Amino acid sequence: MSKKNEYNTIEKLAIIQELKAGQSSRMEVAKIHNISVTTLVKWRHRYELYGIEGLEHKNFKNIFWPASKSGPKRGGLPLLFS
């Protein structure tokens, strides 16, 4: 999508719950909220892994992959435990 939207944590959660309700496809939900399907899937994935904190506006490369300045290398796993 060409327009960049900023959604807060509660709005992201509401969108994910709309998707989970199963009444609309990923594409339909994304189109309604003017976001890409990729963004929608990322939000859902982060919510499933990290809960509500996963939806907060943060730089995920620096939070979940602290050992690397530029994020994980291809095929790398996030560093969750020290």
N, C-alpha and C positions, 0 to 999 in steps of 0.2 A: 504494500500500500504506500502511496506517496506521502501522506500526511502522518507525521510522527505524533502519537498521542502519549500523554503521560497519565497513567492510571495509578491511583493510590492503592494501598494494600487491600482495603475493604472492597474497592471496585473490582480488583483482580479476583478476589475470592468469590464475589457474586457472579462474575463471568464464568469461573471454573465450575461453580455450583450449577449454573445454567447448562453448561456442557454435560455435567454428570447426570442431570435430570433426564437426559436422553431424548428430549423432545425435538432437538435440532442437531444437525450434523456439525462437525468441527468447522466446515466451510461456512455454514449458515451463521453460526455463532460469531465467527471471525468477521464476517461481512457486516453483521448487525453492529458490531462494536468498532469497525474500521481498523482492525488489526490483522496481521497475517496469521495464517494457520500455524506457521512455525512459532510465532510468539505465543499463541494460545497453548500449543503443545509444551513449550518451554515452561510457561507458568504452571501448567498442570504438573509437569514433572518435578519442578522445584517444590511445589506444594506437597506432593506425595513424599518427597525425600526429606524435606526440612520443615514442613508445617508452615504456619503463618509467616515465620521468619524468612522462608524462602521466597515470599512474595514482596518483601520489603525492597525498596529501591536502593540497591547496593551495586558495587562493582564486584560481580561474582568471581571474576578471575583472581582478584586479590584476596577474596574471603575464603573461597573453597580450595584454592590452589596456592597457598601462601609461599611455598618453596620456589615458585617460579614467578618471575616478573611479568611474563607475557602469557600466563595460563598454561594449561597442560600441553604436553607434546601429543601429537596424534596417537590415539589409542591409550593415552595415559588415564589413570584413575584419580579422582580427587583425593586430596590428603585430608581425611576426616579426623584422624587420631594422631596425636604426637607421641 
